Amino acid sequence: MAREIRETPILFGEDARRFLARMEERHPEPPEVRARIQRNYELFKKAYERGMAKMCAREAANGGDDPCFRTV
């Protein structure tokens, strides 16, 4: 069985100040990284849409039942 998830510790004093200062810092990504992420997103989005189109076609051909995604 899995162990219990411990509570998140509460920060006080200098630790809390350091944490808040770090959260305020901005780390912008370079345009090349942003472009790569966007290309990957578009690729996965197209793959998902293609898969959904195939699933809908199978359902239409089988009268609403997709044999590849039958639920038990």
DADA-V503062 format. One record per residue. N is the residue number from 0. SS is DSSP state (a for helix, b for strand, c for the rest). Layout:
n:N ss:SS
n:N ss:SS
This chain:
n:0 ss:c
n:1 ss:c
n:2 ss:c
n:3 ss:c
n:4 ss:c
n:5 ss:c
n:6 ss:c
n:7 ss:c
n:8 ss:c
n:9 ss:c
n:10 ss:c
n:11 ss:c
n:12 ss:a
n:13 ss:a
n:14 ss:a
n:15 ss:a
n:16 ss:a
n:17 ss:a
n:18 ss:a
n:19 ss:a
n:20 ss:a
n:21 ss:a
n:22 ss:a
n:23 ss:a
n:24 ss:c
n:25 ss:c
n:26 ss:c
n:27 ss:c
n:28 ss:c
n:29 ss:c
n:30 ss:a
n:31 ss:a
n:32 ss:a
n:33 ss:a
n:34 ss:a
n:35 ss:a
n:36 ss:a
n:37 ss:a
n:38 ss:a
n:39 ss:a
n:40 ss:a
n:41 ss:a
n:42 ss:a
n:43 ss:a
n:44 ss:a
n:45 ss:a
n:46 ss:a
n:47 ss:a
n:48 ss:a
n:49 ss:a
n:50 ss:a
n:51 ss:a
n:52 ss:a
n:53 ss:a
n:54 ss:a
n:55 ss:a
n:56 ss:a
n:57 ss:a
n:58 ss:a
n:59 ss:a
n:60 ss:a
n:61 ss:c
n:62 ss:c
n:63 ss:c
n:64 ss:c
n:65 ss:c
n:66 ss:a
n:67 ss:a
n:68 ss:a
n:69 ss:c
n:70 ss:c
n:71 ss:c
